[in-house]
């Protein structure tokens, strides 16, 4: 089987990491893979190293949808049995899944287009998910919340929308004594830091970091004078966030570290992983990885988070942007140490049983085979 991926972004967040891992997994299983991505993007570079065929394009120029761009995409998709296109934000009048559908239609390709999404943005158009009903196309969602939303709100036929959870590498993400030792070398922190919170991912407005910083200040000035936050990642808000930490007097309570493709070492140090996002989350990789490592989480209740974070069992969910609720959840989780220790064991087993990435890659392949046969 020949599998295509379309990633219209230069980012290297959770979705892009999943794409690179899926590419590697499918190649190892003997399938051919083609990846369409912008010139010099992280996804293009990583998937090239994995052995995929790479077709790149100018990210700025493609919004004009020139005949050259159509040729690049159509040639890349021509031999693909299926093509998975992450539903990214529109850029002016351009949208990647709509453009992919146009290329398939105009070149009369048999490729089955699969827009893949875990997030719901209310102002997104129906066509971003099901761009052209004259071609072979269907949708994969990674949360049941998203699946139901597409069916109920966008009136997309239920037989066009499939749910396949996006898991994590359970065997890779497990704590060890050697891992803890390496983590302390990579991420030096104040000796008395406790509890240690972690926020991993893109530094951008939707992630709600300002809300987390303001909550952290209240916790540091209250019950947890030695609380510490590890910020790991990069993105457009990086300098703004570093300046905000200084403004709020949190320089002794926040440590910034660059993006890493080995987040397991970060989780070795954490007591709690916090995801304070304001909008647009599906089934966040950071929560899956944290829980696999035995680290309970506090997260905004967005998208499919509640399918993973069970209040009082695997962590706590809060309404996005609510500082008081975020503060209470962190306080509650850390203060009740008996419950916290039980939760550390629960989160690991919950992810291992329900969100094993290896099993779910096989589910994706089974789904692709069914689409090709139908």
C-alpha positions in Angstrom: 0.0 0.0 0.0 1.2 3.5 -0.8 0.3 6.0 1.9 0.4 9.8 1.6 0.6 12.5 4.3 -0.1 16.2 3.8 1.3 18.7 6.4 0.8 22.3 5.6 2.9 23.7 8.4 6.4 24.4 9.6 5.5 23.6 13.2 6.8 20.6 15.1 4.1 20.1 17.7 2.3 17.0 18.8 0.5 16.4 15.5 3.7 16.7 13.5 5.5 14.3 15.8 2.7 11.8 15.3 3.0 12.1 11.6 6.8 11.4 11.7 6.2 8.4 13.9 3.4 7.1 11.7 5.6 7.5 8.6 8.3 5.5 10.4 5.9 2.8 11.5 4.2 2.3 8.1 7.6 2.1 6.4 8.8 -0.5 8.9 5.7 -2.5 8.1 6.6 -2.6 4.4 4.5 0.2 3.0 5.5 3.0 0.7 5.0 6.6 2.0 5.0 10.0 0.4 4.9 13.2 2.4 3.8 16.6 1.0 5.1 19.5 3.2 6.6 23.0 2.9 10.2 23.5 1.9 12.6 23.1 4.9 9.8 22.2 7.2 10.6 20.0 10.2 8.2 17.3 9.0 9.8 17.2 5.6 13.3 16.8 7.0 12.3 14.2 9.6 10.3 12.1 7.1 13.1 12.2 4.6 15.4 10.7 7.2 12.8 8.0 7.8 12.9 7.0 4.2 9.7 8.6 2.8 9.4 10.2 -0.6 9.2 13.9 -0.1 7.4 16.5 -2.2 8.0 20.1 -1.0 6.4 23.4 -2.0 6.7 27.1 -1.2 4.4 27.7 1.8 3.8 31.4 1.0 3.3 31.0 -2.7 0.9 28.0 -2.6 -2.0 30.2 -1.5 -2.1 31.3 -5.2 -2.8 27.7 -6.2 -0.7 28.0 -9.4 -0.6 25.3 -12.0 2.9 24.4 -10.8 1.6 23.8 -7.3 -1.2 21.6 -8.6 1.4 19.6 -10.5 3.6 19.2 -7.4 0.8 17.9 -5.3 -0.9 15.8 -8.0 2.4 14.1 -8.9 3.0 13.3 -5.3 -0.5 12.0 -4.8 -0.8 10.1 -8.1 0.5 6.7 -6.7 -1.0 7.1 -3.2 -3.8 4.8 -2.3 -4.8 7.0 0.6 -3.6 10.5 1.6 -4.0 11.8 5.2 -4.3 15.5 5.4 -4.1 17.2 8.8 -6.9 19.9 9.0 -4.8 23.0 9.6 -6.1 26.6 9.9 -7.0 28.2 6.6 -4.7 30.8 5.2 -6.7 33.4 3.5 -8.7 31.6 0.8 -6.3 28.6 0.9 -7.0 25.4 2.8 -4.8 22.3 2.4 -7.5 19.6 2.3 -9.6 21.7 -0.2 -6.6 22.1 -2.4 -5.7 18.4 -2.1 -9.2 17.5 -3.2 -8.9 19.9 -6.2 -5.7 18.3 -7.3 -7.3 14.8 -7.0 -10.4 15.9 -8.9 -8.6 17.9 -11.7 -6.0 15.1 -12.3 -8.7 12.4 -12.0 -6.7 10.5 -9.3 -8.1 7.5 -7.5 -6.4 8.5 -4.2 -8.7 8.4 -1.2 -8.4 11.7 0.7 -8.6 11.5 4.5 -8.8 14.8 6.3 -7.7 14.0 9.9 -8.6 16.1 12.9 -8.8 16.1 16.6 -9.9 19.7 17.1 -13.0 21.7 16.5 -12.8 25.3 15.6 -16.4 26.7 15.3 -15.6 29.0 12.4 -14.0 26.3 10.3 -16.0 25.5 7.2 -17.6 22.1 6.5 -15.5 21.8 3.3 -12.3 21.7 5.4 -13.4 18.3 6.6 -15.2 16.9 3.5 -13.9 19.1 0.7 -15.3 17.5 -2.4 -18.0 14.7 -2.4 -17.2 13.9 -6.1 -13.9 12.3 -5.1 -13.1 9.4 -2.8 -12.9 11.1 0.6 -13.7 10.4 4.3 -12.6 11.7 7.7 -10.7 10.3 10.6 -11.1 11.9 14.0 -8.9 11.1 17.0 -11.6 11.9 19.6 -15.2 10.9 19.9 -16.1 14.5 20.8 -14.9 15.6 17.4 -16.6 12.7 15.5 -20.0 13.5 17.1 -19.5 17.3 16.5 -18.9 16.7 12.7 -21.9 14.5 12.4 -24.3 16.6 14.5 -23.1 20.2 13.6 -21.8 19.9 10.1 -24.3 17.2 9.1 -21.6 15.0 7.7 -22.9 11.4 7.1 -21.8 9.1 9.9 -20.4 6.6 7.5 -17.9 9.2 6.3 -16.5 9.8 9.8 -14.3 7.2 11.6 -12.8 7.4 15.1 -9.3 6.1 15.7 -7.6 7.2 18.9 -4.1 8.6 18.6 -2.0 6.8 21.2 1.5 7.0 22.5 4.5 4.7 22.7 3.8 3.0 26.0 7.1 1.1 26.1 9.1 4.2 25.4 7.4 6.4 27.9 8.0 4.7 31.2 10.1 5.9 34.1 13.4 4.4 35.1 16.3 5.2 37.5 18.7 5.8 34.6 16.1 8.1 33.0 15.8 10.2 36.2 19.6 10.6 36.4 19.8 11.7 32.8 16.9 14.1 33.3 18.6 15.8 36.2 21.6 16.4 34.0 19.6 17.8 31.1 17.2 19.9 33.1 18.9 21.5 36.2 16.4 22.9 38.6 16.5 24.5 42.1 17.3 21.9 44.7 14.1 22.7 46.7 11.7 22.8 43.8 8.4 21.3 44.8 5.9 20.6 43.3 7.4 20.6 39.8 4.9 21.5 37.1 5.6 21.0 33.3 4.2 22.6 30.2 5.4 21.1 26.9 4.5 22.2 23.4 4.3 25.2 21.2 4.6 28.7 22.7 1.6 30.3 21.1 -1.5 32.2 22.3 -4.0 29.4 22.2 -1.9 27.4 24.7 -2.9 29.7 27.6 0.5 30.1 29.1 -0.3 33.6 30.5 -3.1 32.1 32.5 -0.7 29.5 33.8 1.9 32.1 34.8 -0.7 34.2 36.7 -1.9 31.0 38.5 1.7 30.0 39.3 2.3 33.4 40.9 -0.7 32.9 43.2 0.4 29.4 44.2 4.0 30.6 44.8 2.7 33.5 47.0 0.5 31.0 48.9 0.7 27.4 49.8 3.6 26.4 47.5 6.6 28.9 47.9 8.9 26.4 46.2 6.7 25.6 43.2 8.5 25.5 39.9 7.4 25.3 36.3 9.4 23.8 33.4 8.5 25.3 30.0 9.7 23.1 27.2 9.2 24.1 23.5 9.4 27.0 21.1 7.1 29.2 19.0 6.1 32.7 18.3 5.3 33.6 22.0 8.7 32.6 23.4 10.2 36.1 24.0 6.8 37.4 25.2 6.6 34.6 27.8 10.1 35.1 29.0 9.3 38.8 29.4 6.1 38.0 31.2 7.9 35.7 33.7 10.1 38.7 34.6 7.2 41.0 34.8 5.3 38.7 37.2 8.4 38.2 39.4 8.6 34.5 38.5 12.2 34.1 37.3 13.0 31.9 40.3 9.9 29.8 39.6 10.1 29.2 35.8 12.8 27.5 33.7 12.7 27.6 29.9 14.1 24.8 27.8 14.1 24.3 24.0 11.9 21.9 22.1 13.0 18.2 22.5 12.1 15.0 20.7 12.9 13.2 23.9 10.2 14.5 26.2 10.4 11.4 28.4 13.3 13.0 30.2 11.2 16.0 31.0 8.4 13.9 32.5 11.0 12.1 34.7 11.2 15.3 36.7 7.5 16.4 36.8 5.0 16.0 39.6 2.2 17.4 37.5 1.8 18.2 33.8 -0.4 21.2 33.0 -2.2 22.0 29.7 -3.9 25.3 30.1 -5.0 25.7 26.5 -7.7 28.2 25.7 -9.0 26.5 22.5 -8.2 24.0 19.7 -7.0 20.8 21.3 -7.9 17.3 20.2 -6.3 14.4 22.2 -3.0 16.0 23.2 0.1 13.9 22.9 1.6 15.7 25.8 -1.1 14.3 28.1 -0.8 10.8 26.7 3.0 10.8 27.2 2.8 12.3 30.7 0.3 9.7 31.8 2.3 6.9 30.3 5.2 8.1 32.5 3.0 8.0 35.6 2.6 11.8 35.8 -1.0 13.0 36.6 -2.3 16.0 34.7 -4.4 19.1 35.0 -5.9 20.2 31.7 -8.4 22.5 30.2 -11.5 20.6 29.3 -11.3 21.0 25.5 -12.0 18.6 22.6 -11.3 15.0 23.6 -9.4 15.8 26.8 -12.2 14.4 29.0 -11.9 11.1 27.1 -8.4 10.8 28.6 -8.4 12.9 31.8 -11.0 11.4 34.1 -11.6 13.8 37.0 -10.2 12.4 40.3 -8.8 9.3 38.6 -6.2 10.3 36.0 -6.1 14.0 36.8 -8.4 17.0 36.8 -10.1 19.1 34.0 -10.9 22.8 34.3 -12.7 25.3 32.1 -10.4 27.1 29.8 -9.0 30.4 31.0 -10.3 30.1 34.6 -7.4 30.9 36.9 -9.2 30.1 40.1 -10.2 26.7 38.8 -6.7 26.0 37.6 -5.2 27.0 40.9 -7.7 24.9 42.9 -7.1 21.8 40.7 -3.3 22.0 41.1 -3.6 22.6 44.8 -6.1 19.7 45.2 -4.0 17.3 43.2 -0.8 17.9 45.1 -2.2 18.4 48.6 -3.9 15.0 48.8 -0.7 12.9 48.6 -2.5 9.6 49.3 -4.8 10.1 46.3 -1.9 11.6 44.2 0.3 8.5 44.7 -2.7 6.2 43.7 -3.3 8.4 40.7 0.3 8.0 39.5 -0.2 4.2 39.2 -3.7 4.7 37.6 -2.6 7.0 34.8 0.1 4.6 33.5 -2.2 1.6 33.4 -5.1 3.6 31.9 -2.9 4.7 28.9 -1.3 1.3 28.5 -4.7 -0.4 28.2 -6.5 2.2 26.0 -4.0 4.3 24.1 -1.1 2.1 22.9 0.2 3.7 19.7 1.6 0.5 18.3 -1.9 -1.1 18.3 -3.4 2.1 16.9 -1.0 2.3 13.9 -2.3 -1.1 13.0 -5.9 0.2 13.3 -5.0 3.0 10.9 -3.6 0.5 8.4 -6.7 -1.8 8.7 -8.9 1.3 8.1 -6.9 2.2 5.0 -7.3 -1.3 3.6 -11.0 -1.2 4.1 -11.2 2.2 2.3 -9.3 0.8 -0.7 -11.5 -2.3 -0.9 -14.8 -0.3 -0.8 
